[in-house]
């Protein structure tokens, strides 16, 4: 299991306790070994697919420690223990988390600036949150996207079949098939279309033509009815 970014704070500080300057990538490797992170877990991505989850959490742990003055970054992508960091380690804390870091004025200032950007998060919420700010943004995006998907499906269910076919053709054109909707894609007439619901041209010259059938169907599962939409 991948530890959250607050769990990683103390181990990260301990990883640089010798006072040497480390590259962040080396710290990621050290912490991966310490927490027995598997290759599969190392390859796990954030929902956006742009960033590795474990490396992202280590990066945020580093950011919070730096904002608290416990570590420094003499050069881009490096980590160095500070005098304050040594003093904190000398206390032998059982853990370092957001609540612990609030003793430092620099961190309070950092947290206050973040609060101005997002007033809905209280200190209590931040302290117990296991997700990094980036994870919160992405999970929020996924919730909004899921809600939007459901809303779109609910609006597509009652439309006339001919209008639904037109929507599918227009969607495919917007996805990157060349030309305007009038030039590159057209929905065939609802009647007498011989099973073909739409036609799009795959390239600018119109040499590759794709014929489309757009279908809506209901699936019965455990006594509930689900409507799905498909164009292919």
VMD Tcl script that draws the C-alpha trace (Angstrom):
set ca {
  {0.00 0.00 0.00}
  {1.31 3.43 -0.95}
  {1.61 5.67 2.15}
  {0.00 9.09 2.08}
  {2.10 12.23 1.88}
  {1.85 12.99 5.62}
  {3.15 9.53 6.54}
  {6.11 10.21 4.25}
  {7.19 13.44 5.95}
  {9.20 12.00 8.85}
  {10.85 9.23 6.76}
  {11.85 11.85 4.18}
  {13.42 14.00 6.87}
  {15.23 10.96 8.27}
  {16.47 10.06 4.77}
  {18.49 13.29 4.64}
  {19.54 13.27 8.31}
  {23.24 12.87 7.42}
  {23.31 16.44 6.15}
  {24.23 15.51 2.58}
  {22.52 17.11 -0.39}
  {20.28 14.62 -2.21}
  {18.50 14.64 -5.51}
  {14.74 14.24 -5.10}
  {14.76 11.19 -7.38}
  {17.25 9.50 -5.04}
  {14.96 10.24 -2.08}
  {12.05 8.69 -3.96}
  {14.13 5.53 -4.43}
  {15.18 5.43 -0.77}
  {11.61 5.79 0.45}
  {10.34 3.22 -2.05}
  {12.81 0.74 -0.58}
  {11.91 1.67 3.00}
  {8.18 1.16 2.40}
  {8.63 -1.90 0.16}
  {6.84 -0.23 -2.72}
  {6.34 -2.78 -5.47}
  {7.01 -2.18 -9.15}
  {3.27 -2.21 -9.77}
  {2.73 0.44 -7.08}
  {5.59 2.52 -8.48}
  {3.86 2.49 -11.87}
  {0.52 3.64 -10.43}
  {-0.53 7.00 -11.88}
  {-2.77 9.83 -10.82}
  {-6.14 9.83 -12.62}
  {-4.78 12.27 -15.21}
  {-2.17 9.69 -16.20}
  {0.54 12.37 -16.17}
  {2.27 11.76 -12.81}
  {3.31 8.74 -10.76}
  {1.30 8.59 -7.54}
  {4.14 7.63 -5.19}
  {6.57 10.18 -6.59}
  {3.87 12.83 -6.40}
  {3.27 12.11 -2.71}
  {7.00 12.26 -1.95}
  {7.13 15.57 -3.81}
  {4.31 17.05 -1.74}
  {5.89 15.82 1.50}
  {9.05 17.62 0.40}
  {7.09 20.80 -0.37}
  {5.46 20.89 3.07}
  {8.75 20.26 4.86}
  {10.42 22.97 2.81}
  {7.64 25.47 3.54}
  {8.19 24.70 7.24}
  {11.92 25.36 7.04}
  {12.93 21.77 7.89}
  {14.63 21.18 4.57}
  {16.04 23.39 1.84}
  {16.58 23.05 -1.90}
  {19.94 24.61 -2.76}
  {19.40 23.61 -6.38}
  {16.36 22.59 -8.38}
  {15.24 19.06 -7.55}
  {17.49 18.70 -4.49}
  {16.89 18.21 -0.77}
  {19.09 19.35 2.13}
  {18.44 19.17 5.86}
  {18.37 22.53 7.66}
  {19.32 23.44 11.23}
  {15.65 23.44 12.16}
  {15.28 20.03 10.58}
  {18.13 18.66 12.73}
  {16.50 20.15 15.83}
  {13.19 18.48 14.98}
  {14.88 15.10 14.45}
  {16.63 15.52 17.80}
  {13.17 15.63 19.41}
  {12.61 12.09 18.06}
  {8.99 12.73 17.03}
  {6.81 9.70 16.41}
  {5.43 11.36 13.30}
  {5.44 14.62 11.38}
  {2.21 15.77 9.79}
  {0.34 18.94 8.94}
  {-0.70 19.45 12.57}
  {2.95 19.14 13.69}
  {4.14 21.61 11.05}
  {1.69 24.29 12.19}
  {4.09 25.18 15.01}
  {6.28 26.96 12.44}
  {5.26 30.49 11.34}
  {6.49 29.94 7.78}
  {4.15 27.00 7.38}
  {1.22 28.93 8.86}
  {1.86 31.69 6.33}
  {1.97 29.11 3.53}
  {-1.24 27.51 4.78}
  {-2.98 30.87 5.06}
  {-2.15 31.73 1.47}
  {-3.58 28.38 0.38}
  {-6.70 29.00 2.47}
  {-7.30 32.27 0.62}
  {-7.34 30.27 -2.61}
  {-9.78 27.71 -1.18}
  {-11.84 28.82 1.79}
  {-13.82 25.55 2.02}
  {-11.01 23.57 3.67}
  {-10.68 24.03 7.43}
  {-7.53 23.22 9.38}
  {-9.17 20.06 10.69}
  {-9.95 18.89 7.15}
  {-6.40 19.53 5.98}
  {-4.86 17.77 8.97}
  {-6.77 14.53 8.46}
  {-6.67 14.56 4.67}
  {-4.59 11.77 3.20}
  {-4.69 13.10 -0.36}
  {-2.25 15.66 -1.70}
  {-3.68 18.93 -3.09}
  {-3.08 17.59 -6.58}
  {-4.96 14.38 -5.80}
  {-7.87 16.41 -4.40}
  {-8.06 18.42 -7.61}
  {-8.01 15.31 -9.79}
  {-10.54 13.39 -7.69}
  {-12.81 16.45 -7.79}
  {-12.43 16.59 -11.56}
  {-13.39 12.92 -11.85}
  {-16.51 13.44 -9.72}
  {-17.57 16.37 -11.92}
  {-16.85 14.39 -15.09}
  {-18.88 11.40 -13.85}
  {-21.79 13.66 -13.00}
  {-21.58 15.29 -16.42}
  {-21.51 11.90 -18.14}
  {-24.68 10.88 -16.33}
  {-26.36 14.17 -17.21}
  {-25.47 13.80 -20.90}
  {-26.79 10.23 -20.99}
  {-30.04 11.29 -19.33}
  {-30.51 13.98 -21.99}
  {-29.70 11.57 -24.85}
  {-32.23 8.94 -23.77}
  {-35.40 10.74 -24.89}
  {-34.14 12.38 -28.11}
  {-35.42 11.29 -31.54}
  {-33.25 8.56 -33.17}
  {-32.43 10.79 -36.14}
  {-31.16 13.52 -33.82}
  {-29.14 10.96 -31.85}
  {-27.47 9.76 -35.07}
  {-26.56 13.36 -35.95}
  {-25.03 13.87 -32.49}
  {-22.84 10.76 -32.91}
  {-21.56 11.96 -36.31}
  {-20.83 15.44 -34.99}
  {-19.02 13.99 -31.97}
  {-16.72 11.88 -34.17}
  {-15.91 14.90 -36.33}
  {-15.11 16.95 -33.20}
  {-12.80 14.13 -32.09}
  {-10.46 14.90 -34.98}
  {-11.84 13.73 -38.29}
  {-10.92 16.36 -40.86}
  {-13.01 19.15 -42.26}
  {-16.24 20.71 -41.13}
  {-19.30 18.70 -40.21}
  {-20.81 19.57 -43.59}
  {-17.67 18.45 -45.47}
  {-16.30 15.61 -43.37}
  {-19.38 14.06 -41.82}
  {-23.06 13.74 -42.49}
  {-25.89 11.77 -40.98}
  {-27.89 9.79 -43.51}
  {-31.63 10.18 -43.72}
  {-33.52 8.44 -40.96}
  {-35.60 6.44 -43.42}
  {-34.27 4.16 -46.16}
  {-30.63 4.33 -44.94}
  {-30.04 0.57 -45.37}
  {-28.71 0.30 -41.81}
  {-26.12 3.09 -42.20}
  {-26.68 5.94 -39.72}
  {-23.81 8.22 -40.69}
  {-20.76 8.72 -42.87}
  {-17.48 10.45 -42.01}
  {-14.30 10.98 -43.98}
  {-11.13 9.91 -42.20}
  {-8.68 12.12 -44.11}
  {-8.60 15.46 -45.90}
  {-8.80 13.88 -49.35}
  {-11.80 11.80 -48.42}
  {-10.12 8.60 -49.57}
  {-11.05 6.67 -46.41}
  {-14.74 6.69 -45.64}
  {-16.16 5.28 -42.40}
  {-19.78 4.20 -42.16}
  {-21.41 4.55 -38.76}
  {-24.21 2.85 -36.95}
  {-25.45 4.62 -33.82}
  {-27.43 2.56 -31.32}
  {-29.08 3.03 -27.94}
  {-30.01 0.06 -25.82}
  {-31.19 -0.86 -22.35}
  {-29.51 -3.47 -20.19}
  {-31.44 -5.17 -17.40}
  {-29.25 -5.98 -14.39}
  {-30.53 -7.05 -10.95}
  {-33.95 -5.65 -11.71}
  {-32.63 -2.23 -12.77}
  {-32.64 -0.72 -16.24}
  {-29.58 1.00 -17.70}
  {-29.53 2.92 -20.98}
  {-26.27 3.21 -22.90}
  {-25.32 5.05 -26.07}
  {-22.89 3.88 -28.71}
  {-21.62 5.03 -32.04}
  {-19.33 2.83 -34.14}
}
mol new
graphics top color blue
foreach p $ca { graphics top sphere $p radius 0.5 }
foreach p [lrange $ca 0 end-1] q [lrange $ca 1 end] { graphics top cylinder $p $q radius 0.2 }
display resetview
